[in-house]
Amino acid sequence: MTQEQIDFVRDNMNIFTMSIRLTPTQTKMLFDTYNSITGENKKITGCGRCVKGVTNRILNEYNKTLW
């Protein structure tokens, strides 16, 4: 993860720990971060299950950087 991505996760931890409505900017940053980490090209979606999977993967990668 880049420093910018780490800062985004740290500054927006409520996205990863609570169920909240995301702004378009937050959604774009989530999917950009996910695609950067995984090498996939997942398209932006409002599907709750899809977004939860993305946030879980990003949070797992973020937690790895803390160790």
C-alpha positions as CSV (number, residue, x, y, z in Angstrom):
1,M,0.0,0.0,0.0
2,T,1.2,3.5,-0.7
3,Q,1.4,6.1,2.0
4,E,-1.5,8.0,0.5
5,Q,-3.7,4.8,0.7
6,I,-2.6,4.2,4.3
7,D,-3.5,7.7,5.2
8,F,-6.9,7.4,3.5
9,V,-7.7,4.2,5.6
10,R,-6.5,5.8,8.8
11,D,-8.4,9.0,8.2
12,N,-11.6,7.2,7.2
13,M,-11.6,4.3,9.6
14,N,-15.4,4.7,10.0
15,I,-15.8,3.4,6.5
16,F,-14.2,0.1,7.5
17,T,-15.8,-0.3,10.9
18,M,-19.3,1.0,10.5
19,S,-22.1,0.8,8.0
20,I,-22.3,4.3,6.5
21,R,-23.3,5.9,3.1
22,L,-20.2,6.7,1.1
23,T,-19.6,9.8,-1.0
24,P,-18.7,9.3,-4.7
25,T,-15.1,10.4,-3.8
26,Q,-14.8,7.8,-1.0
27,T,-16.2,5.1,-3.2
28,K,-13.7,5.9,-6.0
29,M,-10.8,5.9,-3.6
30,L,-11.9,2.6,-2.1
31,F,-12.1,0.9,-5.5
32,D,-8.8,2.5,-6.7
33,T,-7.1,1.3,-3.6
34,Y,-8.5,-2.2,-4.0
35,N,-7.5,-2.4,-7.6
36,S,-4.0,-1.2,-6.8
37,I,-3.6,-3.8,-4.0
38,T,-5.0,-6.8,-5.9
39,G,-4.1,-6.0,-9.5
40,E,-7.8,-6.5,-10.5
41,N,-9.9,-4.0,-12.4
42,K,-13.0,-4.1,-10.3
43,K,-15.6,-1.5,-11.4
44,I,-17.2,1.0,-9.0
45,T,-20.5,-0.3,-7.7
46,G,-23.0,0.5,-5.1
47,C,-23.7,-3.1,-4.3
48,G,-23.4,-3.4,-0.5
49,R,-21.9,-6.9,-0.5
50,C,-19.4,-5.9,-3.1
51,V,-18.3,-2.8,-1.2
52,K,-18.1,-4.8,2.0
53,G,-15.7,-7.3,0.3
54,V,-13.6,-4.4,-0.9
55,T,-13.4,-2.7,2.5
56,N,-12.5,-6.0,4.2
57,R,-9.7,-6.7,1.8
58,I,-8.3,-3.1,2.2
59,L,-8.6,-3.3,6.0
60,N,-6.7,-6.6,6.0
61,E,-3.9,-5.1,3.9
62,Y,-3.8,-2.0,6.1
63,N,-3.5,-4.2,9.2
64,K,-0.5,-6.0,7.6
65,T,1.3,-2.7,7.2
66,L,1.0,-2.0,10.9
67,W,3.1,-5.1,11.8
